[in-house]
Structures are given as C-alpha cells and as structure tokens.
C-alpha cells in the first residue's frame, strides 16, 4: 500500500476503534440521530463512522442494498 492511500472501511465490523460508539449507533434509528454532531480531532474517524452508519441503517431499516 502506498503511503498516500487511506484504508477503505467497508462496514462497522472492520472499524477497530470506538467500539462503544458503534454499538450504540447500531441500537438507534435514523430518526433518533437527526441532529447529531460528530466532533473531535482531525483524523479521528468521524467521517468514516458517519458514512458507515448511514450505509448500515439504510441496509438494515429500509432494505436498500449498497451498489
């Protein structure tokens, strides 16, 4: 892997850090998180967790498959 490439996380199970946050997100619905803010230092994984949560909730609650 090149030094400039970032690893691509495909699902919640592949994210190693923030396990309690991920478990809490799995037990909520999209309607409960309408006005949620992810904050922290840059490089902390906020964007990856938010994207994976949206994919997970769409597949789980609405049966929309990722293309």
Backbone as XML, in Angstrom:
<?xml version="1.0"?>
<chain id="A" units="angstrom">
  <residue number="1" name="UNK">
    <atom name="N" x="0.846" y="-1.170" z="0.000"/>
    <atom name="CA" x="0.000" y="0.000" z="0.000"/>
    <atom name="C" x="0.893" y="1.235" z="0.000"/>
  </residue>
  <residue number="2" name="UNK">
    <atom name="N" x="0.530" y="2.194" z="-0.815"/>
    <atom name="CA" x="1.288" y="3.435" z="-0.862"/>
    <atom name="C" x="1.081" y="4.244" z="0.401"/>
  </residue>
  <residue number="3" name="UNK">
    <atom name="N" x="1.997" y="5.102" z="0.706"/>
    <atom name="CA" x="1.885" y="5.925" z="1.911"/>
    <atom name="C" x="0.740" y="6.921" z="1.799"/>
  </residue>
  <residue number="4" name="UNK">
    <atom name="N" x="0.303" y="7.236" z="0.570"/>
    <atom name="CA" x="-0.752" y="8.249" z="0.405"/>
    <atom name="C" x="-2.148" y="7.641" z="0.337"/>
  </residue>
  <residue number="5" name="UNK">
    <atom name="N" x="-2.284" y="6.338" z="0.298"/>
    <atom name="CA" x="-3.600" y="5.730" z="0.238"/>
    <atom name="C" x="-4.148" y="5.488" z="1.630"/>
  </residue>
  <residue number="6" name="UNK">
    <atom name="N" x="-5.432" y="5.779" z="1.798"/>
    <atom name="CA" x="-6.090" y="5.530" z="3.071"/>
    <atom name="C" x="-6.813" y="4.190" z="3.000"/>
  </residue>
  <residue number="7" name="UNK">
    <atom name="N" x="-6.842" y="3.438" z="4.083"/>
    <atom name="CA" x="-7.588" y="2.181" z="4.065"/>
    <atom name="C" x="-9.081" y="2.463" z="3.950"/>
  </residue>
  <residue number="8" name="UNK">
    <atom name="N" x="-9.771" y="1.645" z="3.184"/>
    <atom name="CA" x="-11.198" y="1.828" z="2.951"/>
    <atom name="C" x="-11.976" y="0.875" z="3.856"/>
  </residue>
  <residue number="9" name="UNK">
    <atom name="N" x="-12.752" y="1.420" z="4.766"/>
    <atom name="CA" x="-13.544" y="0.607" z="5.684"/>
    <atom name="C" x="-14.885" y="0.291" z="5.035"/>
  </residue>
  <residue number="10" name="UNK">
    <atom name="N" x="-15.213" y="-0.994" z="4.930"/>
    <atom name="CA" x="-16.419" y="-1.414" z="4.235"/>
    <atom name="C" x="-17.628" y="-1.551" z="5.152"/>
  </residue>
  <residue number="11" name="UNK">
    <atom name="N" x="-17.428" y="-1.802" z="6.434"/>
    <atom name="CA" x="-18.560" y="-1.989" z="7.333"/>
    <atom name="C" x="-18.155" y="-1.658" z="8.762"/>
  </residue>
  <residue number="12" name="UNK">
    <atom name="N" x="-19.145" y="-1.662" z="9.656"/>
    <atom name="CA" x="-18.882" y="-1.390" z="11.065"/>
    <atom name="C" x="-17.919" y="-2.407" z="11.671"/>
  </residue>
  <residue number="13" name="UNK">
    <atom name="N" x="-17.972" y="-3.632" z="11.216"/>
    <atom name="CA" x="-17.144" y="-4.682" z="11.800"/>
    <atom name="C" x="-15.665" y="-4.488" z="11.499"/>
  </residue>
  <residue number="14" name="UNK">
    <atom name="N" x="-15.341" y="-3.745" z="10.436"/>
    <atom name="CA" x="-13.939" y="-3.538" z="10.093"/>
    <atom name="C" x="-13.327" y="-2.342" z="10.817"/>
  </residue>
  <residue number="15" name="UNK">
    <atom name="N" x="-14.143" y="-1.527" z="11.489"/>
    <atom name="CA" x="-13.623" y="-0.397" z="12.258"/>
    <atom name="C" x="-13.178" y="-0.914" z="13.620"/>
  </residue>
  <residue number="16" name="UNK">
    <atom name="N" x="-11.920" y="-0.711" z="13.959"/>
    <atom name="CA" x="-11.363" y="-1.299" z="15.171"/>
    <atom name="C" x="-11.547" y="-0.429" z="16.400"/>
  </residue>
  <residue number="17" name="UNK">
    <atom name="N" x="-11.565" y="0.868" z="16.243"/>
    <atom name="CA" x="-11.660" y="1.781" z="17.375"/>
    <atom name="C" x="-13.109" y="2.210" z="17.582"/>
  </residue>
  <residue number="18" name="UNK">
    <atom name="N" x="-13.395" y="2.843" z="18.696"/>
    <atom name="CA" x="-14.724" y="3.397" z="19.009"/>
    <atom name="C" x="-15.809" y="2.314" z="19.051"/>
  </residue>
  <residue number="19" name="UNK">
    <atom name="N" x="-15.513" y="1.165" z="19.635"/>
    <atom name="CA" x="-16.474" y="0.055" z="19.652"/>
    <atom name="C" x="-17.738" y="0.410" z="20.432"/>
  </residue>
  <residue number="20" name="UNK">
    <atom name="N" x="-17.638" y="1.161" z="21.530"/>
    <atom name="CA" x="-18.847" y="1.503" z="22.282"/>
    <atom name="C" x="-19.731" y="2.448" z="21.477"/>
  </residue>
  <residue number="21" name="UNK">
    <atom name="N" x="-19.136" y="3.392" z="20.758"/>
    <atom name="CA" x="-19.908" y="4.289" z="19.905"/>
    <atom name="C" x="-20.617" y="3.518" z="18.801"/>
  </residue>
  <residue number="22" name="UNK">
    <atom name="N" x="-19.919" y="2.590" z="18.179"/>
    <atom name="CA" x="-20.514" y="1.801" z="17.099"/>
    <atom name="C" x="-21.642" y="0.930" z="17.623"/>
  </residue>
  <residue number="23" name="UNK">
    <atom name="N" x="-21.471" y="0.325" z="18.785"/>
    <atom name="CA" x="-22.545" y="-0.484" z="19.364"/>
    <atom name="C" x="-23.759" y="0.374" z="19.704"/>
  </residue>
  <residue number="24" name="UNK">
    <atom name="N" x="-23.545" y="1.592" z="20.195"/>
    <atom name="CA" x="-24.657" y="2.500" z="20.475"/>
    <atom name="C" x="-25.365" y="2.916" z="19.189"/>
  </residue>
  <residue number="25" name="UNK">
    <atom name="N" x="-24.603" y="3.173" z="18.138"/>
    <atom name="CA" x="-25.214" y="3.551" z="16.866"/>
    <atom name="C" x="-26.034" y="2.415" z="16.265"/>
  </residue>
  <residue number="26" name="UNK">
    <atom name="N" x="-25.582" y="1.181" z="16.447"/>
    <atom name="CA" x="-26.326" y="0.036" z="15.912"/>
    <atom name="C" x="-27.697" y="-0.112" z="16.571"/>
  </residue>
  <residue number="27" name="UNK">
    <atom name="N" x="-27.832" y="0.368" z="17.807"/>
    <atom name="CA" x="-29.094" y="0.212" z="18.524"/>
    <atom name="C" x="-30.027" y="1.403" z="18.379"/>
  </residue>
  <residue number="28" name="UNK">
    <atom name="N" x="-29.689" y="2.370" z="17.550"/>
    <atom name="CA" x="-30.543" y="3.534" z="17.350"/>
    <atom name="C" x="-31.116" y="3.528" z="15.942"/>
  </residue>
  <residue number="29" name="UNK">
    <atom name="N" x="-32.042" y="4.444" z="15.692"/>
    <atom name="CA" x="-32.618" y="4.598" z="14.361"/>
    <atom name="C" x="-32.173" y="5.928" z="13.779"/>
  </residue>
  <residue number="30" name="UNK">
    <atom name="N" x="-32.405" y="6.109" z="12.488"/>
    <atom name="CA" x="-32.040" y="7.359" z="11.837"/>
    <atom name="C" x="-32.808" y="8.542" z="12.412"/>
  </residue>
  <residue number="31" name="UNK">
    <atom name="N" x="-34.056" y="8.334" z="12.795"/>
    <atom name="CA" x="-34.869" y="9.424" z="13.324"/>
    <atom name="C" x="-34.344" y="9.929" z="14.661"/>
  </residue>
  <residue number="32" name="UNK">
    <atom name="N" x="-33.714" y="9.069" z="15.446"/>
    <atom name="CA" x="-33.157" y="9.494" z="16.730"/>
    <atom name="C" x="-31.885" y="10.319" z="16.562"/>
  </residue>
  <residue number="33" name="UNK">
    <atom name="N" x="-31.239" y="10.222" z="15.411"/>
    <atom name="CA" x="-29.952" y="10.898" z="15.210"/>
    <atom name="C" x="-30.031" y="12.021" z="14.184"/>
  </residue>
  <residue number="34" name="UNK">
    <atom name="N" x="-31.186" y="12.654" z="14.049"/>
    <atom name="CA" x="-31.331" y="13.691" z="13.032"/>
    <atom name="C" x="-30.401" y="14.870" z="13.261"/>
  </residue>
  <residue number="35" name="UNK">
    <atom name="N" x="-30.186" y="15.253" z="14.501"/>
    <atom name="CA" x="-29.386" y="16.438" z="14.799"/>
    <atom name="C" x="-28.148" y="16.074" z="15.617"/>
  </residue>
  <residue number="36" name="UNK">
    <atom name="N" x="-27.462" y="15.035" z="15.212"/>
    <atom name="CA" x="-26.276" y="14.573" z="15.919"/>
    <atom name="C" x="-25.033" y="15.222" z="15.317"/>
  </residue>
  <residue number="37" name="UNK">
    <atom name="N" x="-24.115" y="15.598" z="16.167"/>
    <atom name="CA" x="-22.854" y="16.189" z="15.722"/>
    <atom name="C" x="-21.722" y="15.262" z="16.153"/>
  </residue>
  <residue number="38" name="UNK">
    <atom name="N" x="-20.881" y="14.888" z="15.199"/>
    <atom name="CA" x="-19.672" y="14.143" z="15.496"/>
    <atom name="C" x="-18.539" y="15.160" z="15.597"/>
  </residue>
  <residue number="39" name="UNK">
    <atom name="N" x="-17.860" y="15.197" z="16.719"/>
    <atom name="CA" x="-16.791" y="16.167" z="16.890"/>
    <atom name="C" x="-15.555" y="15.484" z="17.450"/>
  </residue>
  <residue number="40" name="UNK">
    <atom name="N" x="-14.429" y="16.119" z="17.263"/>
    <atom name="CA" x="-13.158" y="15.612" z="17.761"/>
    <atom name="C" x="-12.016" y="16.078" z="16.882"/>
  </residue>
  <residue number="41" name="UNK">
    <atom name="N" x="-10.841" y="15.593" z="17.186"/>
    <atom name="CA" x="-9.652" y="15.982" z="16.432"/>
    <atom name="C" x="-9.711" y="15.427" z="15.015"/>
  </residue>
  <residue number="42" name="UNK">
    <atom name="N" x="-8.966" y="16.070" z="14.126"/>
    <atom name="CA" x="-8.938" y="15.586" z="12.756"/>
    <atom name="C" x="-8.224" y="14.238" z="12.703"/>
  </residue>
  <residue number="43" name="UNK">
    <atom name="N" x="-8.733" y="13.354" z="11.865"/>
    <atom name="CA" x="-8.152" y="12.019" z="11.756"/>
    <atom name="C" x="-8.700" y="11.039" z="12.764"/>
  </residue>
  <residue number="44" name="UNK">
    <atom name="N" x="-9.762" y="11.408" z="13.463"/>
    <atom name="CA" x="-10.322" y="10.539" z="14.492"/>
    <atom name="C" x="-11.325" y="9.522" z="13.983"/>
  </residue>
  <residue number="45" name="UNK">
    <atom name="N" x="-11.711" y="9.601" z="12.717"/>
    <atom name="CA" x="-12.636" y="8.630" z="12.138"/>
    <atom name="C" x="-14.082" y="9.061" z="12.143"/>
  </residue>
  <residue number="46" name="UNK">
    <atom name="N" x="-14.362" y="10.341" z="12.306"/>
    <atom name="CA" x="-15.741" y="10.834" z="12.362"/>
    <atom name="C" x="-16.473" y="10.598" z="11.045"/>
  </residue>
  <residue number="47" name="UNK">
    <atom name="N" x="-15.839" y="10.931" z="9.955"/>
    <atom name="CA" x="-16.477" y="10.813" z="8.642"/>
    <atom name="C" x="-16.715" y="9.347" z="8.281"/>
  </residue>
  <residue number="48" name="UNK">
    <atom name="N" x="-15.765" y="8.490" z="8.574"/>
    <atom name="CA" x="-15.906" y="7.060" z="8.270"/>
    <atom name="C" x="-17.059" y="6.461" z="9.063"/>
  </residue>
  <residue number="49" name="UNK">
    <atom name="N" x="-17.137" y="6.787" z="10.355"/>
    <atom name="CA" x="-18.210" y="6.242" z="11.186"/>
    <atom name="C" x="-19.561" y="6.764" z="10.731"/>
  </residue>
  <residue number="50" name="UNK">
    <atom name="N" x="-19.658" y="8.038" z="10.372"/>
    <atom name="CA" x="-20.925" y="8.603" z="9.903"/>
    <atom name="C" x="-21.370" y="7.950" z="8.600"/>
  </residue>
  <residue number="51" name="UNK">
    <atom name="N" x="-20.440" y="7.784" z="7.660"/>
    <atom name="CA" x="-20.791" y="7.144" z="6.384"/>
    <atom name="C" x="-21.206" y="5.687" z="6.588"/>
  </residue>
  <residue number="52" name="UNK">
    <atom name="N" x="-20.468" y="4.951" z="7.426"/>
    <atom name="CA" x="-20.809" y="3.560" z="7.660"/>
    <atom name="C" x="-22.130" y="3.420" z="8.398"/>
  </residue>
  <residue number="53" name="UNK">
    <atom name="N" x="-22.448" y="4.367" z="9.289"/>
    <atom name="CA" x="-23.734" y="4.319" z="9.970"/>
    <atom name="C" x="-24.878" y="4.538" z="8.991"/>
  </residue>
  <residue number="54" name="UNK">
    <atom name="N" x="-24.726" y="5.469" z="8.072"/>
    <atom name="CA" x="-25.778" y="5.704" z="7.074"/>
    <atom name="C" x="-25.971" y="4.462" z="6.214"/>
  </residue>
  <residue number="55" name="UNK">
    <atom name="N" x="-24.883" y="3.860" z="5.750"/>
    <atom name="CA" x="-24.987" y="2.631" z="4.955"/>
    <atom name="C" x="-25.647" y="1.513" z="5.755"/>
  </residue>
  <residue number="56" name="UNK">
    <atom name="N" x="-25.237" y="1.339" z="7.002"/>
    <atom name="CA" x="-25.776" y="0.289" z="7.859"/>
    <atom name="C" x="-27.272" y="0.489" z="8.102"/>
  </residue>
  <residue number="57" name="UNK">
    <atom name="N" x="-27.678" y="1.715" z="8.407"/>
    <atom name="CA" x="-29.086" y="1.953" z="8.718"/>
    <atom name="C" x="-29.962" y="1.833" z="7.480"/>
  </residue>
  <residue number="58" name="UNK">
    <atom name="N" x="-29.467" y="2.257" z="6.323"/>
    <atom name="CA" x="-30.246" y="2.099" z="5.101"/>
    <atom name="C" x="-30.436" y="0.628" z="4.759"/>
  </residue>
  <residue number="59" name="UNK">
    <atom name="N" x="-29.388" y="-0.169" z="4.950"/>
    <atom name="CA" x="-29.496" y="-1.593" z="4.645"/>
    <atom name="C" x="-30.364" y="-2.313" z="5.667"/>
  </residue>
  <residue number="60" name="UNK">
    <atom name="N" x="-30.261" y="-1.933" z="6.932"/>
    <atom name="CA" x="-30.986" y="-2.628" z="7.973"/>
    <atom name="C" x="-32.456" y="-2.235" z="8.049"/>
  </residue>
  <residue number="61" name="UNK">
    <atom name="N" x="-32.728" y="-0.943" z="8.111"/>
    <atom name="CA" x="-34.085" y="-0.484" z="8.356"/>
    <atom name="C" x="-34.932" y="-0.341" z="7.097"/>
  </residue>
  <residue number="62" name="UNK">
    <atom name="N" x="-34.285" y="-0.036" z="5.964"/>
    <atom name="CA" x="-35.040" y="0.226" z="4.751"/>
    <atom name="C" x="-34.777" y="-0.782" z="3.644"/>
  </residue>
  <residue number="63" name="UNK">
    <atom name="N" x="-33.953" y="-1.783" z="3.901"/>
    <atom name="CA" x="-33.630" y="-2.849" z="2.949"/>
    <atom name="C" x="-33.109" y="-2.313" z="1.627"/>
  </residue>
  <residue number="64" name="UNK">
    <atom name="N" x="-32.311" y="-1.249" z="1.676"/>
    <atom name="CA" x="-31.668" y="-0.709" z="0.495"/>
    <atom name="C" x="-30.268" y="-1.276" z="0.444"/>
  </residue>
  <residue number="65" name="UNK">
    <atom name="N" x="-29.925" y="-1.918" z="-0.663"/>
    <atom name="CA" x="-28.621" y="-2.549" z="-0.801"/>
    <atom name="C" x="-27.620" y="-1.568" z="-1.387"/>
  </residue>
  <residue number="66" name="UNK">
    <atom name="N" x="-26.377" y="-1.643" z="-0.927"/>
    <atom name="CA" x="-25.302" y="-0.802" z="-1.413"/>
    <atom name="C" x="-24.863" y="-1.297" z="-2.772"/>
  </residue>
  <residue number="67" name="UNK">
    <atom name="N" x="-24.667" y="-0.374" z="-3.707"/>
    <atom name="CA" x="-24.288" y="-0.749" z="-5.074"/>
    <atom name="C" x="-22.803" y="-0.748" z="-5.213"/>
  </residue>
</chain>
